[in-house]
């Protein structure tokens, strides 16, 4: 019975990890994908604009 108690925690962690990966994969895309992509694109554009809009001065 020692082998059962030794193998139980890794097996339980593997099952939960597989479930986590499945949830991550299933939530990619879907109805909100375009909206999420638009938010990320807008944030990147703002960051790029702020970086280009403030020139560095070397004094």
N, C-alpha and C positions, 0 to 999 in steps of 0.2 A: 504493500500500500504506500510505501514511501515514494515510489515512482509516480504515483497519481498525484500526490501533493507537490511533487517537484515539477511536474509537467502542467499542472492546472494554471498557475499564473501566466506562463508564456502563451498558452493556448487562449486564455481569456483575452490577453492583450492583443493577440493576433486577430481574433474575431472582432474586437472593437476597432482595431486599425483598419481591417477590411471594410467594416461598416462606414467608417469615417471617409475612406477613399471613395466608396460608392456614393455617399452623400455629396461629396465634393464634385464628382464627375457628373452626377445627375443634375446638380444645380447650375452647371455651366450652360450658358445659352438660354433658350426658352424665350418667353414673352418679354422679359425685362432686359434682354441682352442689348438691344439697340439703345435703350435708355441709359444703361450703365456705360456702354461704349461712348455715348455722347457726353456723359458727365466726365469721363476720363479724358476724352479729347479736349473738352473745354478747359479742364484744369491744366493739361499740358500746354495748350495754347496760351493760357494766362501766364504760366511760368516762363514759357519761351519769350513772350512779349515783355515781361518784366525784366528778363535778363538782357534782352536786346535794347530795351528802352532806357536803361540806366548805364551810360557809358562809364568806363573806368577812367580815372584821371591819375596820371603818374606825376606827382609834383616833386 
